[in-house]
Amino acid sequence: MKFRKVSALLLAGAMCAATVVGCGKTSSTSGTSSNDATKAAEDEEITATITVWGPAEDQSIDNGEWLQNMCKKFNDEHPKWNLTFKYGTCSEKDAGSTVSADPSASADVYMYANDQLQTLIDAGAISKLGGSALETVKENNSEAMLKTVSIGDDVYGVPFTGNTWFLFYNKDIFTADDVKNLDTMLSKGKVSFKLTDSWYIGSFYIGNGCTVFGADGTDEASGIDLKGDKATDVTKYLVDLAANPNFVNDADSAGITGFNDGTVGAFFSGTWDMSNIKLDKSKVGVVAAPTYTLNGKENQMKAFAGSKAIGVNPNCKYPQVAVALALYLGSDDAQVSRYEARGIIPCNIGAASSDKVAADEMAAAQNDTMNNKSVMQPTFKGMSNWWTPAENMGKSIIAGETTKDNAADKTAEFNEGANNGIVK
């Protein structure tokens, strides 16, 4: 992200609007914070203690104390701001429950996983961006990435990495052309896929026109559409897939275990598994998910995609400082620095195109998936109804309980459960 100093006046305006939206009403506390922020200017002397929460890995000595060093640099670049930082450990996946439990006692700035966004909004624990802060985020992120931190037209936080899955393959078994299509791959070697994992199985259904809260995951009223032949035909395809002798269901780490011992030629996972691969890295290819052929037509598998982002607490005393820090921690330089320290793949357009990141095959696969071959994982509360029915559908296929003969009925049950939380 191109980082620029954002005027305190514009930041204050953003924070005022954010507090109203985040809390669902205007409170006396939010009014006071907004007025204080509006009076502040970039050249005004401010002495403050800012509390920042992030995952332990960002603060560890082994990773160069990335968070502490970035905050120090931020302080150095604002000579009129005399800042002291207090650090707390809170992983992105825990931020939704931890920050929402008591927003007023939580960090001014924190990292969160975007699937918790609605929870944070409902608790009045996250600010929406406005003014030049919003423009900075919009300018430096793809439309797909921006949607992961948006509800409607409102943007909450600064994304710093994508969260999705893609394909790892053995170059000795599959060529670059082979991995463009799953059925081609299955004709040449063993492929492992998490068919019983609800985060993965939906990629086939969505690839054939089914939708999860609309085509882009942002239409809550539309619910989940697994109706008719478009869904039933996918179920039949998956029945054949499970029966294919070259298919391996990736349960209990069967995919990466087989990949490492040579019995599996490809598996689907994400950045978190690269360090677990024992195969010579020169033999490992990484690309976005392939197409699959259904009824003579090639459909693109579409992974669920999300992000991790930096949020600002609307209860903070110095919103102009907190927003500026959030932008700084999500800037191009910060994302590249974090990539060097921890291997966290940047999502900013500028950071992703830097020499170091652009040369990384896995980074290219993740960003290609995020921008072109995925749908945003919806953040609506109704999404909680998806996970168990989707998992059970995969298990039913693997167990042979779902067949081509009863595929229509089983798919209808899946659709009912995904929409109503009824687990068949």
VOPAGU-2260 file (C-alpha; in pm, 1 decimal, decimal comma):
REM VOPAGU-2260
SITE   aa  ch    i         X         Y         Z
SITE  MET   A    0       0,0       0,0       0,0
SITE  LYS   A    1     118,8     344,1     -82,4
SITE  PHE   A    2     127,6     496,9     264,2
SITE  ARG   A    3      73,1     862,9     300,0
SITE  LYS   A    4      12,4    1076,3     604,2
SITE  VAL   A    5    -359,5    1117,7     639,7
SITE  SER   A    6    -481,9    1445,0     782,4
SITE  ALA   A    7    -621,6    1421,9    1130,3
SITE  LEU   A    8    -934,7    1606,9    1020,9
SITE  LEU   A    9   -1023,0    1346,2     759,4
SITE  LEU   A   10    -937,8    1062,3     992,8
SITE  ALA   A   11   -1157,3    1214,3    1256,1
SITE  GLY   A   12   -1447,8    1236,3    1014,0
SITE  ALA   A   13   -1400,7     871,5     929,7
SITE  MET   A   14   -1397,6     772,9    1293,0
SITE  CYS   A   15   -1709,1     974,0    1372,0
SITE  ALA   A   16   -1905,2     796,3    1101,1
SITE  ALA   A   17   -1755,4     466,3    1204,1
SITE  THR   A   18   -1870,9     495,2    1564,2
SITE  VAL   A   19   -2227,8     566,8    1461,2
SITE  VAL   A   20   -2235,3     266,4    1228,3
SITE  GLY   A   21   -2043,7      34,1    1457,9
SITE  CYS   A   22   -2260,1     103,1    1760,1
SITE  GLY   A   23   -2584,5     137,3    1572,7
SITE  LYS   A   24   -2644,0     476,5    1737,4
SITE  THR   A   25   -2468,2     797,7    1823,8
SITE  SER   A   26   -2341,9     794,4    2180,3
SITE  SER   A   27   -2204,9    1070,0    2397,7
SITE  THR   A   28   -1875,1     885,5    2405,6
SITE  SER   A   29   -1849,6     875,9    2027,8
SITE  GLY   A   30   -1935,5    1244,5    2005,7
SITE  THR   A   31   -1656,9    1335,2    2246,1
SITE  SER   A   32   -1402,0    1124,1    2061,8
SITE  SER   A   33   -1500,2    1276,1    1729,2
SITE  ASN   A   34   -1476,5    1632,0    1855,8
SITE  ASP   A   35   -1138,2    1567,1    2011,7
SITE  ALA   A   36   -1013,8    1409,3    1688,7
SITE  THR   A   37   -1143,9    1691,8    1473,4
SITE  LYS   A   38    -942,8    1944,4    1675,8
SITE  ALA   A   39    -626,3    1745,9    1632,8
SITE  ALA   A   40    -389,7    1824,7    1347,3
SITE  GLU   A   41     -97,4    1635,4    1205,7
SITE  ASP   A   42     144,0    1887,4    1354,0
SITE  GLU   A   43     -21,1    1894,7    1696,0
SITE  GLU   A   44     184,6    1746,9    1975,0
SITE  ILE   A   45      23,1    1434,7    2112,6
SITE  THR   A   46     147,8    1219,7    2397,9
SITE  ALA   A   47     -42,0     894,2    2418,0
SITE  THR   A   48     -27,7     528,1    2500,0
SITE  ILE   A   49    -160,9     312,0    2217,8
SITE  THR   A   50    -256,5     -49,0    2281,6
SITE  VAL   A   51    -192,9    -286,9    1993,7
SITE  TRP   A   52    -294,4    -652,0    1981,1
SITE  GLY   A   53    -155,4    -902,0    1734,4
SITE  PRO   A   54     -63,1   -1269,4    1703,8
SITE  ALA   A   55     229,9   -1397,4    1906,3
SITE  GLU   A   56     424,3   -1473,8    1588,9
SITE  ASP   A   57     432,8   -1103,3    1495,5
SITE  GLN   A   58     590,1   -1021,7    1830,6
SITE  SER   A   59     836,5   -1306,7    1870,8
SITE  ILE   A   60    1212,6   -1265,0    1872,7
SITE  ASP   A   61    1238,5   -1544,3    1615,4
SITE  ASN   A   62    1048,4   -1325,8    1368,8
SITE  GLY   A   63    1243,4   -1012,4    1451,4
SITE  GLU   A   64     973,2    -862,0    1674,4
SITE  TRP   A   65     801,5    -740,0    1359,5
SITE  LEU   A   66     513,0    -561,9    1531,4
SITE  GLN   A   67     727,0    -379,2    1783,9
SITE  ASN   A   68     969,7    -264,5    1515,7
SITE  MET   A   69     692,9    -137,1    1287,9
SITE  CYS   A   70     536,2      59,8    1571,6
SITE  LYS   A   71     874,4     211,6    1657,0
SITE  LYS   A   72     921,3     318,8    1295,1
SITE  PHE   A   73     573,2     467,5    1294,4
SITE  ASN   A   74     657,1     669,4    1605,8
SITE  ASP   A   75     983,9     787,5    1451,0
SITE  GLU   A   76     798,2     909,4    1141,2
SITE  HIS   A   77     563,4    1123,0    1353,1
SITE  PRO   A   78     798,1    1346,6    1553,8
SITE  LYS   A   79     513,5    1552,0    1704,0
SITE  TRP   A   80     352,1    1236,2    1838,1
SITE  ASN   A   81     518,2    1097,6    2149,0
SITE  LEU   A   82     374,2     748,0    2157,1
SITE  THR   A   83     415,8     461,5    2397,9
SITE  PHE   A   84     292,3     123,6    2280,8
SITE  LYS   A   85     139,4    -150,7    2492,4
SITE  TYR   A   86     129,2    -490,9    2324,6
SITE  GLY   A   87    -108,3    -777,6    2381,3
SITE  THR   A   88    -131,9   -1121,8    2223,2
SITE  CYS   A   89    -451,9   -1198,3    2034,7
SITE  SER   A   90    -460,2   -1407,2    1718,5
SITE  GLU   A   91    -664,2   -1293,9    1421,8
SITE  LYS   A   92    -905,2   -1584,1    1463,4
SITE  ASP   A   93    -968,0   -1494,4    1829,2
SITE  ALA   A   94   -1018,8   -1121,3    1780,3
SITE  GLY   A   95   -1391,6   -1151,9    1712,5
SITE  SER   A   96   -1468,7   -1309,2    2047,6
SITE  THR   A   97   -1198,2   -1133,9    2251,1
SITE  VAL   A   98   -1248,8    -775,6    2134,1
SITE  SER   A   99   -1626,7    -807,1    2120,7
SITE  ALA   A  100   -1642,0    -932,8    2478,8
SITE  ASP   A  101   -1545,8    -586,4    2609,2
SITE  PRO   A  102   -1464,9    -332,5    2336,6
SITE  SER   A  103   -1398,0     -52,7    2583,0
SITE  ALA   A  104   -1120,6    -255,5    2748,9
SITE  SER   A  105    -971,7    -387,3    2426,1
SITE  ALA   A  106    -687,8    -269,4    2205,3
SITE  ASP   A  107    -696,4      51,6    2004,8
SITE  VAL   A  108    -562,4    -136,6    1702,8
SITE  TYR   A  109    -587,6    -511,1    1643,9
SITE  MET   A  110    -569,4    -777,5    1372,0
SITE  TYR   A  111    -875,5    -982,6    1284,0
SITE  ALA   A  112    -995,2   -1250,3    1041,6
SITE  ASN   A  113   -1266,6   -1112,8     818,2
SITE  ASP   A  114   -1515,1   -1392,5     893,2
SITE  GLN   A  115   -1559,8   -1223,1    1232,8
SITE  LEU   A  116   -1645,4    -883,3    1087,4
SITE  GLN   A  117   -2018,7    -892,6    1153,6
SITE  THR   A  118   -1957,7    -998,6    1514,6
SITE  LEU   A  119   -1724,6    -703,4    1565,4
SITE  ILE   A  120   -1972,9    -461,7    1406,2
SITE  ASP   A  121   -2261,8    -588,6    1617,3
SITE  ALA   A  122   -2052,6    -537,3    1931,1
SITE  GLY   A  123   -1955,9    -181,3    1836,1
SITE  ALA   A  124   -1594,6    -296,7    1836,9
SITE  ILE   A  125   -1471,3    -187,1    1493,0
SITE  SER   A  126   -1467,7     141,5    1302,6
SITE  LYS   A  127   -1550,7     191,4     940,1
SITE  LEU   A  128   -1309,3     398,3     736,2
SITE  GLY   A  129   -1380,3     726,6     561,4
SITE  GLY   A  130   -1206,7    1021,0     400,0
SITE  SER   A  131    -852,8     975,4     274,9
SITE  ALA   A  132    -808,1     663,5     489,1
SITE  LEU   A  133   -1081,5     492,9     288,6
SITE  GLU   A  134    -937,0     616,7     -38,6
SITE  THR   A  135    -594,6     479,3      52,3
SITE  VAL   A  136    -738,0     133,1     116,5
SITE  LYS   A  137    -944,7     142,5    -203,1
SITE  GLU   A  138    -651,8     252,2    -417,2
SITE  ASN   A  139    -424,8     -24,4    -299,3
SITE  ASN   A  140    -647,5    -331,5    -292,8
SITE  SER   A  141    -830,6    -529,8    -556,9
SITE  GLU   A  142   -1208,7    -520,7    -563,0
SITE  ALA   A  143   -1215,7    -880,8    -442,8
SITE  MET   A  144    -994,3    -801,8    -144,4
SITE  LEU   A  145   -1191,0    -489,3     -60,1
SITE  LYS   A  146   -1513,2    -689,9     -40,2
SITE  THR   A  147   -1368,2    -908,7     233,0
SITE  VAL   A  148   -1363,8    -612,6     474,0
SITE  SER   A  149   -1685,6    -450,9     355,4
SITE  ILE   A  150   -2050,0    -463,3     453,5
SITE  GLY   A  151   -2244,0    -294,1     178,4
SITE  ASP   A  152   -2052,5      20,2      88,0
SITE  ASP   A  153   -1884,2      47,7     428,1
SITE  VAL   A  154   -1521,0     -61,7     464,6
SITE  TYR   A  155   -1386,2    -181,2     798,4
SITE  GLY   A  156   -1012,3    -212,2     839,7
SITE  VAL   A  157    -697,5    -250,8     633,3
SITE  PRO   A  158    -639,7    -593,2     469,0
SITE  PHE   A  159    -286,8    -731,2     490,1
SITE  THR   A  160    -315,7   -1083,5     349,7
SITE  GLY   A  161    -562,0   -1312,6     177,8
SITE  ASN   A  162    -696,0   -1634,6     324,4
SITE  THR   A  163    -783,1   -1909,1      77,3
SITE  TRP   A  164    -660,0   -2237,7     -68,5
SITE  PHE   A  165    -506,0   -2356,2    -395,5
SITE  LEU   A  166    -326,7   -2651,4    -555,4
SITE  PHE   A  167      15,4   -2796,9    -474,3
SITE  TYR   A  168     144,2   -3048,8    -729,1
SITE  ASN   A  169     448,3   -3262,2    -803,7
SITE  LYS   A  170     610,8   -3140,5   -1125,2
SITE  ASP   A  171     749,5   -3488,5   -1190,9
SITE  ILE   A  172     393,6   -3620,5   -1218,2
SITE  PHE   A  173     192,0   -3334,4   -1365,7
SITE  THR   A  174     277,2   -3070,5   -1625,0
SITE  ALA   A  175     169,2   -2707,4   -1615,8
SITE  ASP   A  176     -99,9   -2793,5   -1873,1
SITE  ASP   A  177    -222,2   -3095,8   -1675,8
SITE  VAL   A  178    -304,4   -2890,1   -1369,0
SITE  LYS   A  179    -544,0   -2666,3   -1556,5
SITE  ASN   A  180    -814,2   -2934,3   -1535,0
SITE  LEU   A  181    -890,1   -3173,0   -1248,2
SITE  ASP   A  182   -1014,2   -3454,5   -1471,8
SITE  THR   A  183    -696,2   -3441,7   -1677,0
SITE  MET   A  184    -498,2   -3470,1   -1355,6
SITE  LEU   A  185    -700,3   -3768,5   -1238,8
SITE  SER   A  186    -621,8   -3947,0   -1563,5
SITE  LYS   A  187    -249,3   -3920,9   -1491,4
SITE  GLY   A  188    -199,6   -3952,5   -1115,6
SITE  LYS   A  189    -345,5   -3946,3    -768,2
SITE  VAL   A  190    -506,3   -3624,3    -647,3
SITE  SER   A  191    -614,0   -3555,3    -289,0
SITE  PHE   A  192    -899,1   -3318,8    -207,1
SITE  LYS   A  193   -1080,4   -3235,6     117,5
SITE  LEU   A  194   -1422,7   -3353,4       7,1
SITE  THR   A  195   -1542,8   -3386,8     366,7
SITE  ASP   A  196   -1431,8   -3033,4     456,9
SITE  SER   A  197   -1705,4   -2771,8     424,8
SITE  TRP   A  198   -1454,2   -2499,1     336,2
SITE  TYR   A  199   -1359,3   -2691,5      21,9
SITE  ILE   A  200   -1656,7   -2889,6    -111,2
SITE  GLY   A  201   -1855,7   -2577,9    -201,3
SITE  SER   A  202   -1604,2   -2491,2    -475,1
SITE  PHE   A  203   -1763,4   -2747,7    -706,3
SITE  TYR   A  204   -2119,3   -2628,4    -649,4
SITE  ILE   A  205   -2031,5   -2261,7    -683,1
SITE  GLY   A  206   -1836,2   -2342,6    -998,6
SITE  ASN   A  207   -2156,7   -2468,1   -1160,6
SITE  GLY   A  208   -2372,8   -2168,4   -1077,6
SITE  CYS   A  209   -2483,9   -2235,8    -720,8
SITE  THR   A  210   -2454,1   -1936,8    -492,0
SITE  VAL   A  211   -2389,0   -1869,9    -124,4
SITE  PHE   A  212   -2554,6   -1539,5     -36,0
SITE  GLY   A  213   -2549,5   -1420,8    -393,1
SITE  ALA   A  214   -2295,7   -1447,1    -671,1
SITE  ASP   A  215   -2034,4   -1253,9    -475,8
SITE  GLY   A  216   -2127,3   -1351,7    -118,4
SITE  THR   A  217   -2270,9   -1010,7     -29,7
SITE  ASP   A  218   -2648,4   -1058,6     -77,0
SITE  GLU   A  219   -2783,3   -1175,5     256,7
SITE  ALA   A  220   -3145,4   -1187,3     139,2
SITE  SER   A  221   -3072,6   -1439,4    -136,2
SITE  GLY   A  222   -2959,8   -1710,3     107,3
SITE  ILE   A  223   -2789,8   -2024,3     -22,5
SITE  ASP   A  224   -2896,9   -2161,2    -359,4
SITE  LEU   A  225   -2832,2   -2532,1    -409,5
SITE  LYS   A  226   -3151,5   -2594,2    -600,6
SITE  GLY   A  227   -3223,9   -2788,2    -916,9
SITE  ASP   A  228   -3003,5   -2959,8   -1171,6
SITE  LYS   A  229   -2714,1   -2717,6   -1130,1
SITE  ALA   A  230   -2660,7   -2857,4    -779,9
SITE  THR   A  231   -2775,6   -3216,5    -836,5
SITE  ASP   A  232   -2540,3   -3255,4   -1134,1
SITE  VAL   A  233   -2249,3   -3150,6    -912,6
SITE  THR   A  234   -2345,6   -3406,7    -650,8
SITE  LYS   A  235   -2344,6   -3676,2    -920,8
SITE  TYR   A  236   -2002,9   -3556,0   -1037,6
SITE  LEU   A  237   -1871,1   -3581,5    -681,6
SITE  VAL   A  238   -2008,4   -3935,6    -648,6
SITE  ASP   A  239   -1799,7   -4029,9    -954,4
SITE  LEU   A  240   -1503,1   -3836,0    -819,6
SITE  ALA   A  241   -1508,7   -4026,7    -490,5
SITE  ALA   A  242   -1519,5   -4355,9    -680,4
SITE  ASN   A  243   -1222,7   -4267,0    -901,2
SITE  PRO   A  244    -923,3   -4487,4    -804,8
SITE  ASN   A  245    -694,8   -4186,0    -846,6
SITE  PHE   A  246    -893,0   -3977,7    -597,8
SITE  VAL   A  247    -784,2   -3962,1    -233,5
SITE  ASN   A  248   -1010,6   -3794,1      20,4
SITE  ASP   A  249    -791,2   -3562,5     222,2
SITE  ALA   A  250    -893,2   -3652,0     576,4
SITE  ASP   A  251    -648,1   -3674,5     866,7
SITE  SER   A  252    -370,3   -3508,3     661,6
SITE  ALA   A  253    -382,9   -3780,3     394,5
SITE  GLY   A  254    -304,0   -3523,3     125,8
SITE  ILE   A  255      22,0   -3382,8     250,6
SITE  THR   A  256     130,2   -3717,1     395,9
SITE  GLY   A  257      85,6   -3881,8      57,1
SITE  PHE   A  258     248,5   -3587,8    -117,9
SITE  ASN   A  259     555,4   -3623,9     101,2
SITE  ASP   A  260     587,3   -4000,2      56,7
SITE  GLY   A  261     515,2   -3990,1    -316,2
SITE  THR   A  262     181,4   -4174,7    -315,6
SITE  VAL   A  263     -13,5   -3855,5    -396,3
SITE  GLY   A  264      78,0   -3625,0    -682,1
SITE  ALA   A  265    -126,7   -3321,0    -583,0
SITE  PHE   A  266    -329,7   -3184,1    -294,1
SITE  PHE   A  267    -523,9   -2869,9    -208,4
SITE  SER   A  268    -426,9   -2648,8      84,4
SITE  GLY   A  269    -293,5   -2302,5     165,1
SITE  THR   A  270      16,0   -2111,2     267,5
SITE  TRP   A  271      15,6   -2275,0     610,9
SITE  ASP   A  272     117,8   -2611,6     461,9
SITE  MET   A  273     419,8   -2505,8     255,9
SITE  SER   A  274     654,0   -2551,8     551,3
SITE  ASN   A  275     521,6   -2905,7     599,5
SITE  ILE   A  276     616,7   -3016,1     249,4
SITE  LYS   A  277     927,6   -3237,7     254,2
SITE  LEU   A  278     955,1   -3280,7    -121,7
SITE  ASP   A  279    1238,2   -3093,1    -291,9
SITE  LYS   A  280    1085,1   -2747,6    -340,0
SITE  SER   A  281    1212,4   -2734,1    -699,2
SITE  LYS   A  282     967,1   -3014,5    -775,5
SITE  VAL   A  283     668,5   -2842,5    -614,2
SITE  GLY   A  284     432,3   -2643,9    -831,5
SITE  VAL   A  285     167,7   -2410,5    -689,5
SITE  VAL   A  286    -130,3   -2278,8    -883,9
SITE  ALA   A  287    -489,1   -2171,8    -831,6
SITE  ALA   A  288    -753,7   -2444,2    -831,1
SITE  PRO   A  289    -822,7   -2599,8   -1173,0
SITE  THR   A  290   -1139,6   -2636,4   -1374,0
SITE  TYR   A  291   -1343,4   -2956,8   -1372,8
SITE  THR   A  292   -1549,9   -3098,9   -1658,8
SITE  LEU   A  293   -1922,7   -3143,4   -1597,9
SITE  ASN   A  294   -2159,6   -3247,9   -1876,3
SITE  GLY   A  295   -1895,3   -3159,2   -2134,2
SITE  LYS   A  296   -1838,4   -2809,9   -1994,2
SITE  GLU   A  297   -1534,9   -2685,5   -1804,8
SITE  ASN   A  298   -1624,2   -2513,3   -1477,7
SITE  GLN   A  299   -1379,0   -2319,4   -1266,9
SITE  MET   A  300   -1354,9   -2444,6    -909,3
SITE  LYS   A  301   -1411,3   -2144,0    -684,5
SITE  ALA   A  302   -1260,0   -2144,2    -338,0
SITE  PHE   A  303   -1398,1   -1948,4     -46,8
SITE  ALA   A  304   -1175,2   -1648,0      10,1
SITE  GLY   A  305   -1128,9   -1415,2     301,1
SITE  SER   A  306    -862,7   -1195,2     449,3
SITE  LYS   A  307    -686,8   -1087,9     762,1
SITE  ALA   A  308    -701,6    -719,5     835,4
SITE  ILE   A  309    -614,0    -445,3    1081,2
SITE  GLY   A  310    -907,6    -297,2    1267,7
SITE  VAL   A  311    -950,6      15,4    1477,0
SITE  ASN   A  312   -1153,4      21,4    1796,6
SITE  PRO   A  313   -1412,5     304,9    1795,6
SITE  ASN   A  314   -1358,8     339,2    2171,1
SITE  CYS   A  315    -998,5     452,7    2132,2
SITE  LYS   A  316    -903,4     791,9    2275,7
SITE  TYR   A  317    -686,1     901,5    1984,5
SITE  PRO   A  318    -859,4     781,0    1665,4
SITE  GLN   A  319    -638,9     990,2    1438,6
SITE  VAL   A  320    -335,0     803,4    1571,1
SITE  ALA   A  321    -504,7     463,1    1563,9
SITE  VAL   A  322    -621,8     495,2    1202,3
SITE  ALA   A  323    -282,8     622,5    1089,0
SITE  LEU   A  324    -114,4     328,3    1264,1
SITE  ALA   A  325    -355,6      79,4    1103,5
SITE  LEU   A  326    -274,7     219,9     760,3
SITE  TYR   A  327      96,3     205,8     838,3
SITE  LEU   A  328      84,3    -158,6     950,9
SITE  GLY   A  329     -98,6    -242,6     627,8
SITE  SER   A  330     126,0     -38,3     398,2
SITE  ASP   A  331     336,9    -180,4     114,4
SITE  ASP   A  332     655,3    -162,9     318,0
SITE  ALA   A  333     496,0    -326,2     620,3
SITE  GLN   A  334     346,3    -608,7     415,8
SITE  VAL   A  335     675,6    -683,1     241,6
SITE  SER   A  336     855,5    -668,0     577,2
SITE  ARG   A  337     606,9    -912,6     728,4
SITE  TYR   A  338     648,3   -1139,4     425,1
SITE  GLU   A  339    1024,2   -1143,3     482,2
SITE  ALA   A  340     980,1   -1210,6     854,5
SITE  ARG   A  341     699,2   -1465,5     849,0
SITE  GLY   A  342     615,1   -1553,3     489,3
SITE  ILE   A  343     273,4   -1383,7     516,3
SITE  ILE   A  344     177,7   -1313,6     154,1
SITE  PRO   A  345      93,2    -947,5      87,4
SITE  CYS   A  346    -237,0    -853,4     -71,7
SITE  ASN   A  347    -173,2    -487,1    -154,7
SITE  ILE   A  348    -135,2    -430,5    -527,5
SITE  GLY   A  349     200,9    -259,9    -477,4
SITE  ALA   A  350     342,2    -508,8    -228,5
SITE  ALA   A  351     225,2    -808,7    -433,3
SITE  SER   A  352     405,2    -673,1    -740,2
SITE  SER   A  353     735,2    -612,7    -559,3
SITE  ASP   A  354    1026,7    -818,2    -691,9
SITE  LYS   A  355    1047,9   -1051,8    -392,9
SITE  VAL   A  356     678,4   -1130,5    -378,9
SITE  ALA   A  357     618,4   -1145,9    -754,2
SITE  ALA   A  358     885,1   -1416,4    -784,8
SITE  ASP   A  359     706,4   -1636,2    -529,5
SITE  GLU   A  360     494,6   -1901,1    -705,0
SITE  MET   A  361     277,1   -1951,8    -397,3
SITE  ALA   A  362     210,5   -1579,1    -364,8
SITE  ALA   A  363     103,4   -1570,9    -728,4
SITE  ALA   A  364    -130,0   -1867,2    -672,5
SITE  GLN   A  365    -290,4   -1709,0    -368,0
SITE  ASN   A  366    -342,1   -1371,3    -529,9
SITE  ASP   A  367    -470,6   -1528,9    -853,7
SITE  THR   A  368    -719,8   -1726,9    -646,5
SITE  MET   A  369    -826,7   -1424,4    -442,4
SITE  ASN   A  370    -875,3   -1200,9    -744,4
SITE  ASN   A  371   -1000,0   -1439,1   -1012,9
SITE  LYS   A  372   -1094,1   -1788,8    -892,4
SITE  SER   A  373   -1281,7   -1751,4    -567,8
SITE  VAL   A  374   -1590,9   -1608,7    -404,6
SITE  MET   A  375   -1582,7   -1411,3     -86,2
SITE  GLN   A  376   -1669,9   -1621,8     215,1
SITE  PRO   A  377   -1982,2   -1446,5     344,1
SITE  THR   A  378   -1964,6   -1288,9     687,5
SITE  PHE   A  379   -2338,5   -1300,4     758,2
SITE  LYS   A  380   -2455,1   -1490,0    1064,8
SITE  GLY   A  381   -2657,8   -1720,0     840,5
SITE  MET   A  382   -2332,0   -1857,4     704,9
SITE  SER   A  383   -2305,3   -2060,3    1024,8
SITE  ASN   A  384   -2576,5   -2286,7     880,9
SITE  TRP   A  385   -2350,8   -2385,8     591,6
SITE  TRP   A  386   -2069,0   -2567,1     765,7
SITE  THR   A  387   -2225,6   -2879,1     915,2
SITE  PRO   A  388   -2458,4   -2967,7     624,6
SITE  ALA   A  389   -2171,3   -2916,8     376,0
SITE  GLU   A  390   -1940,3   -3138,1     579,0
SITE  ASN   A  391   -2207,9   -3404,4     613,1
SITE  MET   A  392   -2274,2   -3397,2     239,7
SITE  GLY   A  393   -1910,4   -3478,1     172,5
SITE  LYS   A  394   -1909,8   -3753,6     432,8
SITE  SER   A  395   -2227,0   -3902,2     282,8
SITE  ILE   A  396   -2064,8   -3913,2     -61,8
SITE  ILE   A  397   -1746,7   -4074,9      69,4
SITE  ALA   A  398   -1947,7   -4329,7     268,7
SITE  GLY   A  399   -2150,3   -4425,6     -38,1
SITE  GLU   A  400   -2476,0   -4310,4     120,5
SITE  THR   A  401   -2526,6   -4051,8    -152,4
SITE  THR   A  402   -2547,5   -4208,5    -497,5
SITE  LYS   A  403   -2641,6   -4094,3    -843,1
SITE  ASP   A  404   -2986,6   -4244,1    -789,7
SITE  ASN   A  405   -3065,6   -4042,0    -477,7
SITE  ALA   A  406   -2851,9   -3738,3    -563,1
SITE  ALA   A  407   -3151,4   -3509,8    -617,6
SITE  ASP   A  408   -3303,9   -3590,5    -278,0
SITE  LYS   A  409   -2971,7   -3567,6     -95,9
SITE  THR   A  410   -2892,8   -3234,9    -260,9
SITE  ALA   A  411   -3235,1   -3098,7    -165,3
SITE  GLU   A  412   -3163,5   -3197,7     195,9
SITE  PHE   A  413   -2827,1   -3023,6     174,0
SITE  ASN   A  414   -2996,2   -2708,8      46,0
SITE  GLU   A  415   -3256,2   -2717,4     323,7
SITE  GLY   A  416   -2996,0   -2764,4     593,9
SITE  ALA   A  417   -2764,8   -2495,0     459,6
SITE  ASN   A  418   -3048,5   -2243,0     461,4
SITE  ASN   A  419   -3223,8   -2338,2     782,3
SITE  GLY   A  420   -2962,0   -2504,2     998,3
SITE  ILE   A  421   -3143,9   -2834,9     973,4
SITE  VAL   A  422   -2884,6   -3109,3     971,6
SITE  LYS   A  423   -3004,9   -3422,7     794,5
